[in-house]
């Protein structure tokens, strides 16, 4: 008998809602959130995707 693996699906949230709560959720100002998600053209995104983009944005080297 094979065990089946259940995949966890993360809830997606509207970007505008995540932006409104960016300080509480990610510890960043809405302006930083805007910069990190500037090139995202979707209307909703998961919290982990947003966190990953914010982290990448904050670690970019300024030229």
PDB file with one MODEL, atoms N, CA, C and O in Angstrom:
MODEL        1
ATOM      1  N   UNK A   1       0.846  -1.180   0.000  1.00  0.00           N
ATOM      2  CA  UNK A   1       0.000   0.000   0.000  1.00  0.00           C
ATOM      3  C   UNK A   1       0.894   1.247   0.000  1.00  0.00           C
ATOM      4  O   UNK A   1       1.811   1.365   0.813  1.00  0.00           O
ATOM      5  N   UNK A   2       0.615   2.169  -0.917  1.00  0.00           N
ATOM      6  CA  UNK A   2       1.399   3.392  -1.009  1.00  0.00           C
ATOM      7  C   UNK A   2       0.738   4.512  -0.223  1.00  0.00           C
ATOM      8  O   UNK A   2      -0.479   4.697  -0.259  1.00  0.00           O
ATOM      9  N   UNK A   3       1.562   5.238   0.475  1.00  0.00           N
ATOM     10  CA  UNK A   3       1.048   6.398   1.203  1.00  0.00           C
ATOM     11  C   UNK A   3       0.975   7.576   0.246  1.00  0.00           C
ATOM     12  O   UNK A   3       1.904   7.813  -0.526  1.00  0.00           O
ATOM     13  N   UNK A   4      -0.105   8.299   0.294  1.00  0.00           N
ATOM     14  CA  UNK A   4      -0.231   9.464  -0.569  1.00  0.00           C
ATOM     15  C   UNK A   4       0.238  10.698   0.176  1.00  0.00           C
ATOM     16  O   UNK A   4      -0.006  10.865   1.370  1.00  0.00           O
ATOM     17  N   UNK A   5       0.907  11.539  -0.555  1.00  0.00           N
ATOM     18  CA  UNK A   5       1.432  12.768   0.037  1.00  0.00           C
ATOM     19  C   UNK A   5       0.443  13.899  -0.225  1.00  0.00           C
ATOM     20  O   UNK A   5       0.093  14.181  -1.372  1.00  0.00           O
ATOM     21  N   UNK A   6       0.008  14.528   0.828  1.00  0.00           N
ATOM     22  CA  UNK A   6      -0.899  15.660   0.689  1.00  0.00           C
ATOM     23  C   UNK A   6      -0.071  16.938   0.625  1.00  0.00           C
ATOM     24  O   UNK A   6       0.780  17.192   1.477  1.00  0.00           O
ATOM     25  N   UNK A   7      -0.338  17.725  -0.394  1.00  0.00           N
ATOM     26  CA  UNK A   7       0.370  18.989  -0.534  1.00  0.00           C
ATOM     27  C   UNK A   7      -0.392  20.083   0.205  1.00  0.00           C
ATOM     28  O   UNK A   7      -1.618  20.169   0.137  1.00  0.00           O
ATOM     29  N   UNK A   8       0.358  20.906   0.903  1.00  0.00           N
ATOM     30  CA  UNK A   8      -0.263  22.028   1.591  1.00  0.00           C
ATOM     31  C   UNK A   8      -0.362  23.183   0.610  1.00  0.00           C
ATOM     32  O   UNK A   8       0.615  23.541  -0.049  1.00  0.00           O
ATOM     33  N   UNK A   9      -1.531  23.752   0.522  1.00  0.00           N
ATOM     34  CA  UNK A   9      -1.702  24.919  -0.329  1.00  0.00           C
ATOM     35  C   UNK A   9      -1.851  26.137   0.571  1.00  0.00           C
ATOM     36  O   UNK A   9      -2.611  26.134   1.539  1.00  0.00           O
ATOM     37  N   UNK A  10      -1.121  27.151   0.231  1.00  0.00           N
ATOM     38  CA  UNK A  10      -1.147  28.374   1.021  1.00  0.00           C
ATOM     39  C   UNK A  10      -2.192  29.320   0.433  1.00  0.00           C
ATOM     40  O   UNK A  10      -2.354  29.402  -0.784  1.00  0.00           O
ATOM     41  N   UNK A  11      -2.881  30.014   1.289  1.00  0.00           N
ATOM     42  CA  UNK A  11      -3.895  30.960   0.840  1.00  0.00           C
ATOM     43  C   UNK A  11      -3.257  32.161   0.177  1.00  0.00           C
ATOM     44  O   UNK A  11      -2.215  32.648   0.616  1.00  0.00           O
ATOM     45  N   UNK A  12      -3.885  32.632  -0.877  1.00  0.00           N
ATOM     46  CA  UNK A  12      -3.434  33.847  -1.555  1.00  0.00           C
ATOM     47  C   UNK A  12      -4.284  35.019  -1.061  1.00  0.00           C
ATOM     48  O   UNK A  12      -5.477  34.873  -0.796  1.00  0.00           O
ATOM     49  N   UNK A  13      -3.652  36.164  -0.945  1.00  0.00           N
ATOM     50  CA  UNK A  13      -4.331  37.372  -0.482  1.00  0.00           C
ATOM     51  C   UNK A  13      -4.173  38.473  -1.528  1.00  0.00           C
ATOM     52  O   UNK A  13      -3.202  38.490  -2.285  1.00  0.00           O
ATOM     53  N   UNK A  14      -5.123  39.374  -1.559  1.00  0.00           N
ATOM     54  CA  UNK A  14      -4.998  40.513  -2.455  1.00  0.00           C
ATOM     55  C   UNK A  14      -3.783  41.343  -2.048  1.00  0.00           C
ATOM     56  O   UNK A  14      -3.534  41.567  -0.863  1.00  0.00           O
ATOM     57  N   UNK A  15      -3.041  41.788  -3.042  1.00  0.00           N
ATOM     58  CA  UNK A  15      -1.832  42.571  -2.779  1.00  0.00           C
ATOM     59  C   UNK A  15      -2.159  43.837  -1.996  1.00  0.00           C
ATOM     60  O   UNK A  15      -1.401  44.232  -1.109  1.00  0.00           O
ATOM     61  N   UNK A  16      -3.279  44.473  -2.318  1.00  0.00           N
ATOM     62  CA  UNK A  16      -3.641  45.710  -1.614  1.00  0.00           C
ATOM     63  C   UNK A  16      -3.875  45.451  -0.120  1.00  0.00           C
ATOM     64  O   UNK A  16      -3.563  46.302   0.712  1.00  0.00           O
ATOM     65  N   UNK A  17      -4.420  44.283   0.217  1.00  0.00           N
ATOM     66  CA  UNK A  17      -4.644  43.939   1.623  1.00  0.00           C
ATOM     67  C   UNK A  17      -3.325  43.665   2.341  1.00  0.00           C
ATOM     68  O   UNK A  17      -3.142  44.078   3.487  1.00  0.00           O
ATOM     69  N   UNK A  18      -2.411  42.971   1.671  1.00  0.00           N
ATOM     70  CA  UNK A  18      -1.096  42.726   2.268  1.00  0.00           C
ATOM     71  C   UNK A  18      -0.353  44.044   2.462  1.00  0.00           C
ATOM     72  O   UNK A  18       0.341  44.225   3.462  1.00  0.00           O
ATOM     73  N   UNK A  19      -0.498  44.971   1.505  1.00  0.00           N
ATOM     74  CA  UNK A  19       0.159  46.277   1.608  1.00  0.00           C
ATOM     75  C   UNK A  19      -0.356  47.042   2.829  1.00  0.00           C
ATOM     76  O   UNK A  19       0.422  47.656   3.558  1.00  0.00           O
ATOM     77  N   UNK A  20      -1.664  47.000   3.044  1.00  0.00           N
ATOM     78  CA  UNK A  20      -2.261  47.709   4.182  1.00  0.00           C
ATOM     79  C   UNK A  20      -1.709  47.211   5.512  1.00  0.00           C
ATOM     80  O   UNK A  20      -1.639  47.970   6.479  1.00  0.00           O
ATOM     81  N   UNK A  21      -1.322  45.955   5.564  1.00  0.00           N
ATOM     82  CA  UNK A  21      -0.833  45.350   6.803  1.00  0.00           C
ATOM     83  C   UNK A  21       0.639  44.960   6.708  1.00  0.00           C
ATOM     84  O   UNK A  21       1.094  44.058   7.412  1.00  0.00           O
ATOM     85  N   UNK A  22       1.378  45.639   5.840  1.00  0.00           N
ATOM     86  CA  UNK A  22       2.783  45.276   5.610  1.00  0.00           C
ATOM     87  C   UNK A  22       3.643  45.430   6.861  1.00  0.00           C
ATOM     88  O   UNK A  22       4.580  44.657   7.064  1.00  0.00           O
ATOM     89  N   UNK A  23       3.341  46.409   7.692  1.00  0.00           N
ATOM     90  CA  UNK A  23       4.122  46.587   8.937  1.00  0.00           C
ATOM     91  C   UNK A  23       3.932  45.406   9.884  1.00  0.00           C
ATOM     92  O   UNK A  23       4.898  44.895  10.449  1.00  0.00           O
ATOM     93  N   UNK A  24       2.696  44.980  10.052  1.00  0.00           N
ATOM     94  CA  UNK A  24       2.405  43.879  10.967  1.00  0.00           C
ATOM     95  C   UNK A  24       2.884  42.537  10.420  1.00  0.00           C
ATOM     96  O   UNK A  24       3.412  41.713  11.167  1.00  0.00           O
ATOM     97  N   UNK A  25       2.701  42.318   9.122  1.00  0.00           N
ATOM     98  CA  UNK A  25       3.018  41.021   8.532  1.00  0.00           C
ATOM     99  C   UNK A  25       4.500  40.835   8.225  1.00  0.00           C
ATOM    100  O   UNK A  25       5.063  39.764   8.452  1.00  0.00           O
ATOM    101  N   UNK A  26       5.130  41.900   7.701  1.00  0.00           N
ATOM    102  CA  UNK A  26       6.497  41.760   7.195  1.00  0.00           C
ATOM    103  C   UNK A  26       7.499  42.691   7.878  1.00  0.00           C
ATOM    104  O   UNK A  26       8.704  42.569   7.658  1.00  0.00           O
ATOM    105  N   UNK A  27       7.019  43.606   8.695  1.00  0.00           N
ATOM    106  CA  UNK A  27       7.905  44.527   9.390  1.00  0.00           C
ATOM    107  C   UNK A  27       8.507  45.590   8.493  1.00  0.00           C
ATOM    108  O   UNK A  27       9.588  46.104   8.781  1.00  0.00           O
ATOM    109  N   UNK A  28       7.818  45.930   7.403  1.00  0.00           N
ATOM    110  CA  UNK A  28       8.310  46.956   6.479  1.00  0.00           C
ATOM    111  C   UNK A  28       7.216  47.985   6.208  1.00  0.00           C
ATOM    112  O   UNK A  28       6.025  47.714   6.357  1.00  0.00           O
ATOM    113  N   UNK A  29       7.659  49.163   5.809  1.00  0.00           N
ATOM    114  CA  UNK A  29       6.710  50.215   5.444  1.00  0.00           C
ATOM    115  C   UNK A  29       6.030  49.860   4.123  1.00  0.00           C
ATOM    116  O   UNK A  29       6.574  49.092   3.329  1.00  0.00           O
ATOM    117  N   UNK A  30       4.845  50.416   3.889  1.00  0.00           N
ATOM    118  CA  UNK A  30       4.155  50.166   2.616  1.00  0.00           C
ATOM    119  C   UNK A  30       4.994  50.568   1.396  1.00  0.00           C
ATOM    120  O   UNK A  30       4.859  49.968   0.330  1.00  0.00           O
ATOM    121  N   UNK A  31       5.846  51.566   1.546  1.00  0.00           N
ATOM    122  CA  UNK A  31       6.691  52.004   0.432  1.00  0.00           C
ATOM    123  C   UNK A  31       7.692  50.922   0.046  1.00  0.00           C
ATOM    124  O   UNK A  31       7.968  50.723  -1.137  1.00  0.00           O
ATOM    125  N   UNK A  32       8.230  50.231   1.029  1.00  0.00           N
ATOM    126  CA  UNK A  32       9.159  49.122   0.771  1.00  0.00           C
ATOM    127  C   UNK A  32       8.400  47.981   0.104  1.00  0.00           C
ATOM    128  O   UNK A  32       8.895  47.365  -0.840  1.00  0.00           O
ATOM    129  N   UNK A  33       7.215  47.708   0.592  1.00  0.00           N
ATOM    130  CA  UNK A  33       6.363  46.671  -0.005  1.00  0.00           C
ATOM    131  C   UNK A  33       6.102  46.990  -1.472  1.00  0.00           C
ATOM    132  O   UNK A  33       6.180  46.108  -2.327  1.00  0.00           O
ATOM    133  N   UNK A  34       5.792  48.249  -1.762  1.00  0.00           N
ATOM    134  CA  UNK A  34       5.540  48.666  -3.141  1.00  0.00           C
ATOM    135  C   UNK A  34       6.758  48.430  -4.028  1.00  0.00           C
ATOM    136  O   UNK A  34       6.632  47.935  -5.148  1.00  0.00           O
ATOM    137  N   UNK A  35       7.932  48.785  -3.525  1.00  0.00           N
ATOM    138  CA  UNK A  35       9.156  48.585  -4.296  1.00  0.00           C
ATOM    139  C   UNK A  35       9.439  47.119  -4.558  1.00  0.00           C
ATOM    140  O   UNK A  35       9.852  46.749  -5.657  1.00  0.00           O
ATOM    141  N   UNK A  36       9.221  46.293  -3.565  1.00  0.00           N
ATOM    142  CA  UNK A  36       9.504  44.868  -3.694  1.00  0.00           C
ATOM    143  C   UNK A  36       8.555  44.178  -4.671  1.00  0.00           C
ATOM    144  O   UNK A  36       8.945  43.234  -5.359  1.00  0.00           O
ATOM    145  N   UNK A  37       7.321  44.645  -4.732  1.00  0.00           N
ATOM    146  CA  UNK A  37       6.334  44.001  -5.591  1.00  0.00           C
ATOM    147  C   UNK A  37       6.018  44.826  -6.838  1.00  0.00           C
ATOM    148  O   UNK A  37       4.971  44.642  -7.459  1.00  0.00           O
ATOM    149  N   UNK A  38       6.918  45.729  -7.201  1.00  0.00           N
ATOM    150  CA  UNK A  38       6.694  46.623  -8.333  1.00  0.00           C
ATOM    151  C   UNK A  38       6.432  45.862  -9.629  1.00  0.00           C
ATOM    152  O   UNK A  38       5.571  46.261 -10.413  1.00  0.00           O
ATOM    153  N   UNK A  39       7.157  44.781  -9.862  1.00  0.00           N
ATOM    154  CA  UNK A  39       7.042  44.048 -11.122  1.00  0.00           C
ATOM    155  C   UNK A  39       6.038  42.896 -11.069  1.00  0.00           C
ATOM    156  O   UNK A  39       5.926  42.131 -12.027  1.00  0.00           O
ATOM    157  N   UNK A  40       5.322  42.768  -9.982  1.00  0.00           N
ATOM    158  CA  UNK A  40       4.302  41.717  -9.870  1.00  0.00           C
ATOM    159  C   UNK A  40       3.010  42.250 -10.475  1.00  0.00           C
ATOM    160  O   UNK A  40       2.495  43.289 -10.060  1.00  0.00           O
ATOM    161  N   UNK A  41       2.500  41.526 -11.455  1.00  0.00           N
ATOM    162  CA  UNK A  41       1.296  41.988 -12.149  1.00  0.00           C
ATOM    163  C   UNK A  41       0.067  41.143 -11.832  1.00  0.00           C
ATOM    164  O   UNK A  41      -0.928  41.177 -12.557  1.00  0.00           O
ATOM    165  N   UNK A  42       0.148  40.387 -10.740  1.00  0.00           N
ATOM    166  CA  UNK A  42      -1.001  39.604 -10.294  1.00  0.00           C
ATOM    167  C   UNK A  42      -1.794  40.437  -9.290  1.00  0.00           C
ATOM    168  O   UNK A  42      -1.281  41.412  -8.740  1.00  0.00           O
ATOM    169  N   UNK A  43      -3.030  40.054  -9.059  1.00  0.00           N
ATOM    170  CA  UNK A  43      -3.851  40.770  -8.077  1.00  0.00           C
ATOM    171  C   UNK A  43      -3.748  40.145  -6.698  1.00  0.00           C
ATOM    172  O   UNK A  43      -4.056  40.791  -5.696  1.00  0.00           O
ATOM    173  N   UNK A  44      -3.314  38.880  -6.640  1.00  0.00           N
ATOM    174  CA  UNK A  44      -3.175  38.227  -5.342  1.00  0.00           C
ATOM    175  C   UNK A  44      -1.872  37.432  -5.303  1.00  0.00           C
ATOM    176  O   UNK A  44      -1.331  37.026  -6.331  1.00  0.00           O
ATOM    177  N   UNK A  45      -1.389  37.226  -4.075  1.00  0.00           N
ATOM    178  CA  UNK A  45      -0.109  36.556  -3.857  1.00  0.00           C
ATOM    179  C   UNK A  45      -0.131  35.945  -2.458  1.00  0.00           C
ATOM    180  O   UNK A  45      -0.862  36.415  -1.586  1.00  0.00           O
ATOM    181  N   UNK A  46       0.661  34.907  -2.245  1.00  0.00           N
ATOM    182  CA  UNK A  46       0.723  34.308  -0.913  1.00  0.00           C
ATOM    183  C   UNK A  46       1.667  35.122  -0.033  1.00  0.00           C
ATOM    184  O   UNK A  46       2.505  35.874  -0.532  1.00  0.00           O
ATOM    185  N   UNK A  47       1.523  34.963   1.263  1.00  0.00           N
ATOM    186  CA  UNK A  47       2.387  35.695   2.190  1.00  0.00           C
ATOM    187  C   UNK A  47       3.838  35.261   2.044  1.00  0.00           C
ATOM    188  O   UNK A  47       4.741  36.092   2.143  1.00  0.00           O
ATOM    189  N   UNK A  48       4.077  33.985   1.811  1.00  0.00           N
ATOM    190  CA  UNK A  48       5.463  33.523   1.669  1.00  0.00           C
ATOM    191  C   UNK A  48       6.107  34.054   0.392  1.00  0.00           C
ATOM    192  O   UNK A  48       7.298  34.365   0.383  1.00  0.00           O
ATOM    193  N   UNK A  49       5.332  34.163  -0.683  1.00  0.00           N
ATOM    194  CA  UNK A  49       5.860  34.756  -1.924  1.00  0.00           C
ATOM    195  C   UNK A  49       6.214  36.220  -1.700  1.00  0.00           C
ATOM    196  O   UNK A  49       7.266  36.689  -2.135  1.00  0.00           O
ATOM    197  N   UNK A  50       5.325  36.938  -1.017  1.00  0.00           N
ATOM    198  CA  UNK A  50       5.574  38.349  -0.738  1.00  0.00           C
ATOM    199  C   UNK A  50       6.808  38.515   0.139  1.00  0.00           C
ATOM    200  O   UNK A  50       7.637  39.387  -0.118  1.00  0.00           O
ATOM    201  N   UNK A  51       6.937  37.694   1.164  1.00  0.00           N
ATOM    202  CA  UNK A  51       8.092  37.758   2.064  1.00  0.00           C
ATOM    203  C   UNK A  51       9.387  37.501   1.296  1.00  0.00           C
ATOM    204  O   UNK A  51      10.389  38.177   1.529  1.00  0.00           O
ATOM    205  N   UNK A  52       9.375  36.547   0.399  1.00  0.00           N
ATOM    206  CA  UNK A  52      10.549  36.224  -0.413  1.00  0.00           C
ATOM    207  C   UNK A  52      10.940  37.421  -1.284  1.00  0.00           C
ATOM    208  O   UNK A  52      12.118  37.768  -1.368  1.00  0.00           O
ATOM    209  N   UNK A  53       9.960  38.049  -1.927  1.00  0.00           N
ATOM    210  CA  UNK A  53      10.233  39.210  -2.778  1.00  0.00           C
ATOM    211  C   UNK A  53      10.755  40.392  -1.969  1.00  0.00           C
ATOM    212  O   UNK A  53      11.649  41.108  -2.421  1.00  0.00           O
ATOM    213  N   UNK A  54      10.203  40.599  -0.779  1.00  0.00           N
ATOM    214  CA  UNK A  54      10.654  41.686   0.086  1.00  0.00           C
ATOM    215  C   UNK A  54      12.093  41.448   0.524  1.00  0.00           C
ATOM    216  O   UNK A  54      12.907  42.371   0.514  1.00  0.00           O
ATOM    217  N   UNK A  55      12.407  40.227   0.905  1.00  0.00           N
ATOM    218  CA  UNK A  55      13.770  39.888   1.330  1.00  0.00           C
ATOM    219  C   UNK A  55      14.756  40.110   0.192  1.00  0.00           C
ATOM    220  O   UNK A  55      15.824  40.683   0.401  1.00  0.00           O
ATOM    221  N   UNK A  56      14.410  39.663  -1.003  1.00  0.00           N
ATOM    222  CA  UNK A  56      15.275  39.864  -2.169  1.00  0.00           C
ATOM    223  C   UNK A  56      15.464  41.353  -2.448  1.00  0.00           C
ATOM    224  O   UNK A  56      16.571  41.794  -2.757  1.00  0.00           O
ATOM    225  N   UNK A  57      14.398  42.117  -2.340  1.00  0.00           N
ATOM    226  CA  UNK A  57      14.459  43.554  -2.596  1.00  0.00           C
ATOM    227  C   UNK A  57      15.374  44.251  -1.594  1.00  0.00           C
ATOM    228  O   UNK A  57      16.169  45.112  -1.969  1.00  0.00           O
ATOM    229  N   UNK A  58      15.262  43.882  -0.340  1.00  0.00           N
ATOM    230  CA  UNK A  58      16.070  44.531   0.697  1.00  0.00           C
ATOM    231  C   UNK A  58      17.543  44.131   0.621  1.00  0.00           C
ATOM    232  O   UNK A  58      18.404  44.857   1.118  1.00  0.00           O
ATOM    233  N   UNK A  59      17.839  43.002   0.015  1.00  0.00           N
ATOM    234  CA  UNK A  59      19.221  42.544  -0.083  1.00  0.00           C
ATOM    235  C   UNK A  59      19.906  42.982  -1.375  1.00  0.00           C
ATOM    236  O   UNK A  59      21.097  42.730  -1.559  1.00  0.00           O
ATOM    237  N   UNK A  60      19.167  43.634  -2.270  1.00  0.00           N
ATOM    238  CA  UNK A  60      19.762  44.092  -3.528  1.00  0.00           C
ATOM    239  C   UNK A  60      20.808  45.160  -3.247  1.00  0.00           C
ATOM    240  O   UNK A  60      20.652  46.001  -2.361  1.00  0.00           O
ATOM    241  N   UNK A  61      21.870  45.099  -4.023  1.00  0.00           N
ATOM    242  CA  UNK A  61      22.923  46.097  -3.898  1.00  0.00           C
ATOM    243  C   UNK A  61      22.505  47.362  -4.642  1.00  0.00           C
ATOM    244  O   UNK A  61      22.019  47.296  -5.771  1.00  0.00           O
ATOM    245  N   UNK A  62      22.693  48.487  -4.013  1.00  0.00           N
ATOM    246  CA  UNK A  62      22.362  49.769  -4.625  1.00  0.00           C
ATOM    247  C   UNK A  62      23.501  50.158  -5.545  1.00  0.00           C
ATOM    248  O   UNK A  62      24.666  50.135  -5.149  1.00  0.00           O
ATOM    249  N   UNK A  63      23.163  50.513  -6.771  1.00  0.00           N
ATOM    250  CA  UNK A  63      24.196  50.890  -7.748  1.00  0.00           C
ATOM    251  C   UNK A  63      24.263  52.386  -7.918  1.00  0.00           C
ATOM    252  O   UNK A  63      25.074  52.883  -8.700  1.00  0.00           O
TER     253      UNK A  63
ENDMDL
END
